[in-house]
Amino acid sequence: MSKICLITGASSGLGRATALHYASKGWQVYAIARSSDKLAELANENTNIKPISLDLTDSVAVASWFAAWPAEQKIDVAILNAGNCEYVEATALDLAAFERTFALNVQAVVACTRYLLPHLHTGSRPTLAIVSSMAHFFPFTRSQAYGASKAATSYFTDTMRVDLSDTDINICLIEPGFIDTPLTQKNDFDMPFLMAPADAAKRIYDGIANTKSRLRFPRRLSFSLKLLGLLPYNLRNKLAIKMKVQ
Ligand SMILES: NC(=O)c1ccc[n+]([C@@H]2O[C@H](COP(=O)([O-])OP(=O)(O)OC[C@H]3O[C@@H](n4cnc5c(N)ncnc54)[C@H](OP(=O)(O)O)[C@@H]3O)[C@@H](O)[C@H]2O)c1
C-alpha cells in the first residue's frame, strides 16, 4: 500500500513542488490549499495527488475536516507548509497584516498539528514537518510580522519535539532560505542563493526520509546568517540598518 503524505499550501511554490516530488515517488499525496482550480491542475499532473480545498485559518473547518479523516488511514508524513509574507511599515504598523500573518503562519500550524496528531502513523516512525524560515535569524527590514511569526513557528516546533520525545514521531523543523516562488517573486531586493522549488522539495524529501529533526538550506545562507549572529549585538544592529531599502 502507498504511504500517505499530507501537504498544506500545495497549490503553489514550495508546497506544490513537494507534492509533485512525493507523488513521483509513488506516495499518495493529500494536497491542501484554498484555490481549487490550482489544486485541480496539480492533481491533473499526477494521479497520486488528491486535491483538498480548505482555508486553514478557519479552525472550525480544519477541525471538521480532520474529524472526517478515516481512523484506519494513517498519515506517514505531514508537511505544514502553507504560509504568507507581508512587509510592514514600522511607523504605521498594519495590524491586519499581523493578524493575517499570524493566523496562517502560527495559528493554522497549531490547529493542524492539534487535529492531525491522532492520525499520524505511530509505530512506523511518522514525520510531522513544519516549514518555518531563516527570516527570524536576523532583523530584516520591514519583516516584523513575517519574522516574528516564523520565530514563533520555529519555537513551537522545537517545543513539540521535546514534549513528544516519548513517541516515535519525528518532528522536523524546516528553515529554508530564499526559494523562487510567488511569495518571493514580489520582493524588490537581491535574494542571495535563490533556489528552485524543485531543488528545495528534493531536500525536504531526502531530509524527511533520513528522519532529520531540522533542515536548513541552502547551507551557504544559513552559514552566513549564523556568522552574522556571532557579531556583537550593536554591530549586527548597524549592519541590519545598512540593509534597509532606502
Ligand atoms: N519562498 C521562500 O523563499 C521561502 C523561504 C523560507 C520559507 N518559506 C516558507 O515556505 C512556505 C511556502 O511558501 P512559498 O514560497 O511556496 O509561498 P507561496 O507560493 O505563496 O505558497 C503559499 C501556499 O499557501 C497556501 N495558502 C495561503 N493561505 C492559505 C490558507 N488560508 N489556507 C490554506 N492554504 C493557504 C497558498 O494557496 P492558496 O492561496 O490556494 O490557499 C499556497 O499554496 C511558507 O510557509 C513560507 O513562509 C518560503
The ligand as an SDF file (V2000), in Angstrom:
LIG
                    3D

 48 52  0  0  0  0  0  0  0  0999 V2000
    9.8200   31.2280   -0.8670 N   0  0  0  0  0  0  0  0  0  0  0  0
   10.7520   31.3870    0.0450 C   0  0  0  0  0  0  0  0  0  0  0  0
   11.8250   31.9800   -0.2170 O   0  0  0  0  0  0  0  0  0  0  0  0
   10.5650   30.8850    1.4250 C   0  0  0  0  0  0  0  0  0  0  0  0
   11.6530   30.9650    2.2950 C   0  0  0  0  0  0  0  0  0  0  0  0
   11.5070   30.4890    3.5840 C   0  0  0  0  0  0  0  0  0  0  0  0
   10.3160   29.9390    3.9950 C   0  0  0  0  0  0  0  0  0  0  0  0
    9.2800   29.8730    3.1250 N   0  0  0  0  0  0  0  0  0  0  0  0
    8.0290   29.2990    3.6080 C   0  0  0  0  0  0  0  0  0  0  0  0
    7.6430   28.2550    2.7360 O   0  0  0  0  0  0  0  0  0  0  0  0
    6.2280   28.1290    2.7630 C   0  0  0  0  0  0  0  0  0  0  0  0
    5.6960   28.1060    1.3470 C   0  0  0  0  0  0  0  0  0  0  0  0
    5.9880   29.3490    0.7570 O   0  0  0  0  0  0  0  0  0  0  0  0
    6.0170   29.5960   -0.8160 P   0  0  0  0  0  0  0  0  0  0  0  0
    7.1830   30.4460   -1.0590 O   0  0  0  0  0  0  0  0  0  0  0  0
    5.8550   28.3370   -1.5340 O   0  0  0  0  0  0  0  0  0  0  0  0
    4.7250   30.5240   -0.9470 O   0  0  0  0  0  0  0  0  0  0  0  0
    3.5290   30.5680   -1.9940 P   0  0  0  0  0  0  0  0  0  0  0  0
    3.9910   30.1530   -3.3510 O   0  0  0  0  0  0  0  0  0  0  0  0
    2.8990   31.8990   -1.8210 O   0  0  0  0  0  0  0  0  0  0  0  0
    2.5370   29.4300   -1.4550 O   0  0  0  0  0  0  0  0  0  0  0  0
    1.7790   29.6010   -0.2970 C   0  0  0  0  0  0  0  0  0  0  0  0
    0.7790   28.4670   -0.2150 C   0  0  0  0  0  0  0  0  0  0  0  0
   -0.0120   28.6440    0.9770 O   0  0  0  0  0  0  0  0  0  0  0  0
   -1.3830   28.4950    0.6150 C   0  0  0  0  0  0  0  0  0  0  0  0
   -2.2410   29.2630    1.4910 N   0  0  0  0  0  0  0  0  0  0  0  0
   -2.2390   30.5990    1.7210 C   0  0  0  0  0  0  0  0  0  0  0  0
   -3.2180   30.9440    2.5680 N   0  0  0  0  0  0  0  0  0  0  0  0
   -3.8750   29.7910    2.8880 C   0  0  0  0  0  0  0  0  0  0  0  0
   -4.9950   29.4890    3.6900 C   0  0  0  0  0  0  0  0  0  0  0  0
   -5.6320   30.4500    4.3870 N   0  0  0  0  0  0  0  0  0  0  0  0
   -5.4150   28.2040    3.7690 N   0  0  0  0  0  0  0  0  0  0  0  0
   -4.7810   27.2300    3.0660 C   0  0  0  0  0  0  0  0  0  0  0  0
   -3.7080   27.4530    2.2960 N   0  0  0  0  0  0  0  0  0  0  0  0
   -3.2660   28.7140    2.1920 C   0  0  0  0  0  0  0  0  0  0  0  0
   -1.4470   29.0300   -0.8210 C   0  0  0  0  0  0  0  0  0  0  0  0
   -2.5550   28.5010   -1.5080 O   0  0  0  0  0  0  0  0  0  0  0  0
   -3.9680   29.2270   -1.7170 P   0  0  0  0  0  0  0  0  0  0  0  0
   -3.7150   30.6720   -1.9490 O   0  0  0  0  0  0  0  0  0  0  0  0
   -4.5270   28.4680   -2.8650 O   0  0  0  0  0  0  0  0  0  0  0  0
   -4.7230   28.9490   -0.4500 O   0  0  0  0  0  0  0  0  0  0  0  0
   -0.1690   28.4370   -1.3940 C   0  0  0  0  0  0  0  0  0  0  0  0
   -0.3910   27.1040   -1.7900 O   0  0  0  0  0  0  0  0  0  0  0  0
    5.7110   29.3000    3.6090 C   0  0  0  0  0  0  0  0  0  0  0  0
    5.4760   28.8650    4.9340 O   0  0  0  0  0  0  0  0  0  0  0  0
    6.8700   30.2750    3.5830 C   0  0  0  0  0  0  0  0  0  0  0  0
    6.8770   31.1260    4.7050 O   0  0  0  0  0  0  0  0  0  0  0  0
    9.3720   30.3350    1.8440 C   0  0  0  0  0  0  0  0  0  0  0  0
  1  2  1  0
  2  3  2  0
  2  4  1  0
  4  5  1  0
  4 48  2  0
  5  6  2  0
  6  7  1  0
  7  8  2  0
  8  9  1  0
  8 48  1  0
  9 10  1  0
  9 46  1  0
 10 11  1  0
 11 12  1  0
 11 44  1  0
 12 13  1  0
 13 14  1  0
 14 15  2  0
 14 16  1  0
 14 17  1  0
 17 18  1  0
 18 19  2  0
 18 20  1  0
 18 21  1  0
 21 22  1  0
 22 23  1  0
 23 24  1  0
 23 42  1  0
 24 25  1  0
 25 26  1  0
 25 36  1  0
 26 27  1  0
 26 35  1  0
 27 28  2  0
 28 29  1  0
 29 30  1  0
 29 35  2  0
 30 31  1  0
 30 32  2  0
 32 33  1  0
 33 34  2  0
 34 35  1  0
 36 37  1  0
 36 42  1  0
 37 38  1  0
 38 39  2  0
 38 40  1  0
 38 41  1  0
 42 43  1  0
 44 45  1  0
 44 46  1  0
 46 47  1  0
M  CHG  2   8   1  16  -1
M  END
$$$$
